């Protein structure tokens, strides 16, 4: 056997082993996302309370305005929602097409976001997730280029979980029942058209800030989020948020239908990197 053939066979063996390892790791990532998705879906309320305006009679005016606008009387108060979306994900100034599905549970419980992003040679997919149960947390961000090359495989740290928990809180505008005082949301009006919300079962999170229009539609949402999305790559509290650009009705709830979100909200460095339109919402 020639040296060339030996080298070729060795390279082939290494390549096959590398592909097999990548496929195994990716299958493990998918299994984690599927497991948490199933847990969150399985915890859906079977006989929830139904919304009555009296539930919010003691809240500040801006909160009463919001709930009068976003939840129809008699609506079953499901706090879990499954979303489908499309839009753009912006990396390094380049907008790439995105399609995704998501399950979102109440703050301090979790979410799973599964997405396909990009096109052609720069097409990748994977998931973000967070789950908290029994005092334990797990979180991850795992994306693969064409299912073979890892682009992001991070998580399993306190820093990552803290950032992911803030995301669940901010996205609770997609599940308005999660913002009711009956489920631990604590409202404080901060201006004629603004409020901050804390959550009894997530006391370590910075409060969520929301501004509204005269009808009660949410316009902007933001919070100080623990993140290393900065030039120094150092974890610290930074403003993260964005705008609610359109609203749509789903099963008695009025929720944001088109949003833009990004780091450094409210500063000159703000640039949205997530632009999404909700195409389906099931409570």
Secondary structure as the mmCIF struct_conf table of DSSP 4:
data_model
#
loop_
_struct_conf.conf_type_id
_struct_conf.id
_struct_conf.beg_label_comp_id
_struct_conf.beg_label_asym_id
_struct_conf.beg_label_seq_id
_struct_conf.end_label_comp_id
_struct_conf.end_label_asym_id
_struct_conf.end_label_seq_id
HELX_RH_AL_P HELX_RH_AL_P1 UNK A 3 UNK A 42
TURN_TY1_P TURN_TY1_P1 UNK A 43 UNK A 43
BEND BEND1 UNK A 46 UNK A 47
STRN STRN1 UNK A 50 UNK A 50
HELX_RH_3T_P HELX_RH_3T_P1 UNK A 53 UNK A 56
TURN_TY1_P TURN_TY1_P2 UNK A 57 UNK A 58
BEND BEND2 UNK A 59 UNK A 59
HELX_RH_AL_P HELX_RH_AL_P2 UNK A 61 UNK A 70
STRN STRN2 UNK A 71 UNK A 71
TURN_TY1_P TURN_TY1_P3 UNK A 73 UNK A 74
STRN STRN3 UNK A 76 UNK A 76
STRN STRN4 UNK A 81 UNK A 91
TURN_TY1_P TURN_TY1_P4 UNK A 92 UNK A 93
STRN STRN5 UNK A 94 UNK A 104
BEND BEND3 UNK A 106 UNK A 106
TURN_TY1_P TURN_TY1_P5 UNK A 107 UNK A 109
STRN STRN6 UNK A 110 UNK A 119
TURN_TY1_P TURN_TY1_P6 UNK A 120 UNK A 121
STRN STRN7 UNK A 122 UNK A 133
TURN_TY1_P TURN_TY1_P7 UNK A 134 UNK A 135
STRN STRN8 UNK A 136 UNK A 145
TURN_TY1_P TURN_TY1_P8 UNK A 146 UNK A 148
STRN STRN9 UNK A 149 UNK A 155
BEND BEND4 UNK A 157 UNK A 157
HELX_RH_AL_P HELX_RH_AL_P3 UNK A 158 UNK A 170
HELX_RH_3T_P HELX_RH_3T_P2 UNK A 171 UNK A 174
BEND BEND5 UNK A 175 UNK A 175
HELX_RH_3T_P HELX_RH_3T_P3 UNK A 176 UNK A 179
BEND BEND6 UNK A 180 UNK A 180
HELX_RH_3T_P HELX_RH_3T_P4 UNK A 181 UNK A 183
TURN_TY1_P TURN_TY1_P9 UNK A 184 UNK A 184
STRN STRN10 UNK A 185 UNK A 191
TURN_TY1_P TURN_TY1_P10 UNK A 192 UNK A 193
STRN STRN11 UNK A 194 UNK A 199
TURN_TY1_P TURN_TY1_P11 UNK A 200 UNK A 201
TURN_TY1_P TURN_TY1_P12 UNK A 203 UNK A 204
BEND BEND7 UNK A 205 UNK A 205
HELX_LH_PP_P HELX_LH_PP_P1 UNK A 206 UNK A 207
STRN STRN12 UNK A 208 UNK A 212
TURN_TY1_P TURN_TY1_P13 UNK A 214 UNK A 215
BEND BEND8 UNK A 216 UNK A 216
STRN STRN13 UNK A 218 UNK A 227
BEND BEND9 UNK A 230 UNK A 230
TURN_TY1_P TURN_TY1_P14 UNK A 231 UNK A 232
STRN STRN14 UNK A 236 UNK A 250
TURN_TY1_P TURN_TY1_P15 UNK A 251 UNK A 252
STRN STRN15 UNK A 253 UNK A 263
BEND BEND10 UNK A 264 UNK A 264
TURN_TY1_P TURN_TY1_P16 UNK A 265 UNK A 266
BEND BEND11 UNK A 267 UNK A 267
TURN_TY1_P TURN_TY1_P17 UNK A 268 UNK A 269
STRN STRN16 UNK A 271 UNK A 282
#
